[in-house]
Amino acid sequence: MTKIGHIVNPVIVSKSSDLHVAQPITFESMRVARQLAAKKVNIDFVSAQYPEDHSLVPDDFLMTPDLERSILDVGNFQQQRKLPFIVDILDRLYESTDADYLIYSNVDIALMPHFYLAVHAMIASGYDAFVINRRTIPGGCQSIGELPLMYSEVGKYHEGHDCFVFPRKLYPDFVLENVCVGIAWIGRALIWNLACHGQHFEEFGRKDLTFHIGDDKPTQGTAFYDYRAYNKSQARSIIEELTRRHAPFERLDPFSTYPIDVGLDTEPPSLTRRCCRRLTKVLRRLRLVK
């Protein structure tokens, strides 16, 4: 029987945060999916958390040793967010379970009931390292009891990367530097590693397997440009080391497919750029541009 270890990073937040609603729903959706897959897959639920977040960790999750570092230890930032490094989270997953395959997903990403069965089928089909993109559903549902309604939402495709599956045996070769979670470039850093180390990498962009409630983007505002600049610098270091180890690429070049010089800016936009963005949003609402 295939064994999977799945880690999340629970965090206590204020009631105004979207995570306050999302996290209990994520935990319950994981339980539902595990129960459905019980005859084919053995699944360990794992938590990586700071000491102050103990009370939020569900009893059926293995609580790993507390996280000790955060991005606040390596720089000064306009906003104070205690964001952990992905390497510290994945190290704890690797050390806490002997699972054949490991999964990291954002703690606000809920699972469809057939999620683990689908992952098992993807592995059986030959994929050994893959990312599963989510759907975004409306934000009306707010409680665990409404999970069936959430499952029934068609939702919208979202191109963000927030759920990663890979073989345990590949992890010791990953290059992750000190890129932190919750900020742009974390997804690409993981994808580059999956693409470089896996033999059969794939991005599943339009599968009905995970979902996110609403489409809030709390760390994409001007106040978090310094965080994005930091993560982008770490991402460049990852590219340099992976290129040194793996280039030239015979098949997929992950740095061309998932380039670093596109996406969110790492400096505050000029007045002209801000005006252009606002105009584009208006035109999209009017369906004059895509």
C-alpha positions in Angstrom: 0.0 0.0 0.0 1.3 3.4 -0.9 2.1 5.7 2.0 1.8 9.5 1.8 2.9 12.1 4.3 1.0 15.4 4.0 2.2 18.5 5.8 0.5 21.9 6.4 1.5 24.9 8.5 -1.3 25.9 10.9 -1.3 29.4 12.3 -3.5 31.2 14.7 -4.9 34.4 13.1 -7.5 37.0 13.9 -11.1 36.5 13.0 -10.7 39.0 10.2 -8.2 36.8 8.3 -9.4 34.5 5.6 -7.3 31.8 7.2 -9.6 31.9 10.3 -12.4 30.4 8.1 -10.2 28.4 5.7 -8.1 26.3 8.1 -10.8 24.3 9.9 -12.3 23.6 6.4 -8.9 22.4 5.1 -8.4 20.0 8.1 -11.9 18.5 7.7 -11.5 18.1 3.9 -8.3 16.3 4.5 -10.0 13.9 6.9 -12.8 13.2 4.4 -10.3 12.5 1.6 -8.2 10.2 3.8 -11.3 8.2 4.8 -12.3 7.7 1.2 -8.8 6.5 0.2 -8.3 4.3 3.3 -8.3 1.0 1.3 -5.7 2.1 -1.1 -3.5 4.7 0.6 -2.0 5.1 4.0 -1.8 8.8 4.9 0.0 10.6 7.7 -1.2 14.1 8.5 1.7 16.2 9.7 1.9 19.7 11.1 4.8 22.2 11.2 4.0 25.1 13.6 5.4 27.7 15.9 5.0 27.3 19.7 2.2 29.9 19.9 0.1 27.9 17.3 -0.1 24.6 19.2 -3.8 24.9 20.1 -4.8 25.1 16.5 -3.1 21.8 15.5 -5.7 19.1 15.2 -5.3 16.0 17.4 -5.1 13.7 14.5 -2.1 15.5 13.0 1.5 14.6 14.0 3.0 17.7 15.6 6.6 18.0 14.6 9.2 19.9 16.6 8.3 23.6 16.7 9.6 25.9 14.0 12.4 28.1 15.3 13.2 30.5 12.5 11.2 33.0 10.3 11.9 35.6 7.7 12.0 38.2 10.4 15.4 36.7 11.5 17.0 37.6 8.2 15.9 41.1 7.4 13.8 44.2 8.2 10.4 44.5 6.6 7.7 47.1 6.4 5.1 44.7 7.7 5.9 42.2 10.5 4.9 38.7 9.3 6.4 35.7 11.0 6.6 33.6 7.8 8.5 30.3 8.0 11.0 28.9 5.4 9.8 26.1 3.3 13.0 24.1 3.9 12.2 24.1 7.7 8.7 22.7 7.0 9.8 20.1 4.5 12.7 19.0 6.7 10.2 18.2 9.4 8.0 16.3 7.0 10.9 14.2 5.7 12.1 13.4 9.3 8.8 12.6 10.8 7.4 10.0 8.3 8.7 7.2 6.2 6.1 7.8 3.6 6.9 7.0 0.0 5.5 10.3 -1.3 5.4 13.7 0.4 2.8 16.5 0.0 3.0 20.1 0.9 0.0 22.3 0.5 -0.9 25.8 1.7 -3.0 25.6 4.8 -5.9 27.4 3.1 -6.2 24.8 0.3 -9.0 22.4 0.8 -9.2 19.0 -0.8 -11.9 17.3 -2.8 -13.0 13.9 -1.4 -11.2 12.0 -4.2 -7.9 14.0 -3.8 -5.8 11.2 -2.4 -7.3 8.6 -4.7 -6.4 10.8 -7.7 -2.9 11.4 -6.4 -2.5 7.6 -6.0 -3.7 7.1 -9.6 -1.3 9.8 -10.9 1.6 8.1 -9.2 0.5 4.7 -10.6 0.4 6.3 -14.1 4.1 7.2 -13.8 4.2 10.8 -12.6 6.7 11.1 -9.8 6.7 14.8 -9.1 3.8 17.1 -9.8 1.9 20.2 -8.8 -1.8 20.4 -8.6 -3.4 23.8 -9.1 -6.6 24.8 -7.4 -10.0 26.1 -8.3 -11.3 29.3 -6.7 -14.9 29.0 -5.4 -17.1 31.9 -4.1 -16.7 33.0 -0.5 -20.2 32.5 0.7 -19.6 29.2 2.5 -17.9 29.7 5.9 -18.2 26.5 7.9 -17.3 22.8 7.9 -21.0 21.9 7.7 -21.1 23.5 4.3 -18.4 21.3 2.8 -20.9 19.5 0.5 -21.9 22.9 -1.0 -18.2 23.7 -1.5 -17.7 20.4 -3.3 -20.6 21.2 -5.6 -19.2 24.6 -6.8 -17.7 24.5 -10.2 -15.3 27.4 -9.4 -12.8 29.0 -11.6 -9.4 27.8 -12.7 -6.5 29.4 -10.8 -2.9 29.3 -12.1 -1.3 29.7 -8.7 0.9 26.8 -7.4 -0.1 25.7 -3.9 0.0 21.9 -3.7 3.1 19.8 -4.4 3.6 16.0 -4.6 7.0 14.3 -4.8 8.8 11.1 -3.8 10.5 11.0 -0.5 13.8 9.8 -2.1 14.1 13.0 -4.1 14.0 15.5 -1.2 17.6 15.3 0.1 18.7 16.8 -3.3 16.3 19.8 -3.2 17.8 23.3 -3.2 15.5 25.7 -1.3 17.8 28.3 0.2 15.7 30.4 2.6 12.7 31.1 0.5 9.7 31.6 2.7 6.1 30.5 2.4 3.1 32.9 1.8 5.0 35.1 -0.6 5.5 35.1 -4.4 8.2 32.8 -5.8 7.7 30.0 -3.3 5.7 28.1 -5.8 8.2 28.4 -8.6 11.1 27.5 -6.2 9.3 24.2 -5.5 8.4 23.6 -9.1 12.0 24.1 -10.3 13.1 21.4 -7.8 10.3 19.0 -8.8 11.1 19.5 -12.5 14.9 19.1 -12.1 14.8 16.0 -9.8 11.7 14.2 -11.0 11.8 11.9 -14.0 8.2 12.5 -14.9 7.2 16.0 -13.8 3.8 17.4 -14.6 1.7 20.5 -13.7 -2.0 19.5 -13.4 -3.6 22.9 -14.0 -7.3 22.0 -14.5 -8.1 19.1 -12.2 -11.0 19.2 -9.8 -8.9 18.2 -6.8 -8.4 21.2 -4.6 -10.1 24.5 -4.0 -9.7 27.9 -2.2 -12.5 30.0 -0.8 -12.5 33.4 -2.4 -9.6 35.0 -4.2 -8.1 37.4 -1.6 -4.4 38.3 -2.1 -3.3 39.7 1.2 0.4 39.7 0.5 0.3 41.2 -3.0 -0.1 44.8 -2.0 2.5 47.5 -1.9 3.3 46.9 1.8 4.8 43.5 0.9 7.1 44.5 -2.0 10.1 44.0 0.3 9.0 40.4 1.1 8.7 39.7 -2.6 12.1 41.2 -3.3 13.6 39.0 -0.6 12.0 35.8 -2.0 13.0 36.7 -5.5 16.6 37.0 -4.4 16.4 33.5 -2.8 14.8 32.2 -6.0 17.7 33.5 -8.1 20.1 31.6 -5.8 18.1 28.4 -6.3 18.2 28.8 -10.0 22.0 29.3 -10.0 22.6 26.2 -8.0 20.1 24.0 -9.8 21.5 25.2 -13.1 25.0 24.3 -12.0 23.9 20.8 -11.0 21.5 20.0 -13.9 22.1 22.1 -17.0 22.2 21.6 -19.9 18.6 20.2 -19.9 17.8 17.4 -22.4 14.1 17.9 -22.1 12.2 20.4 -19.9 14.0 23.6 -19.1 12.1 24.6 -15.9 13.6 28.1 -15.8 12.3 28.9 -19.3 9.0 27.2 -18.7 8.6 28.9 -15.3 10.8 32.0 -15.6 11.7 34.3 -12.7 11.6 37.6 -14.7 7.8 37.7 -14.9 5.0 38.0 -12.4 4.7 40.4 -9.5 7.0 43.4 -9.3 9.5 43.6 -6.4 9.5 47.4 -6.3 6.6 49.7 -5.7 4.9 50.6 -9.0 5.1 54.1 -10.5 2.0 56.3 -10.7 1.8 55.5 -14.4 1.9 51.8 -13.8 -0.7 51.9 -11.1 -3.1 53.9 -13.4 -2.5 51.4 -16.2 -3.4 48.5 -13.9 -6.6 50.2 -12.7 -7.6 50.9 -16.3 -7.0 47.3 -17.3 -9.2 46.1 -14.4 -12.0 48.4 -15.6 -11.6 47.2 -19.2 -11.7 43.6 -18.0 -14.9 44.2 -16.1 -16.4 45.7 -19.3 -15.0 42.7 -21.2 -13.1 44.9 -23.6 -9.9 43.0 -22.9 -9.1 39.5 -21.7 
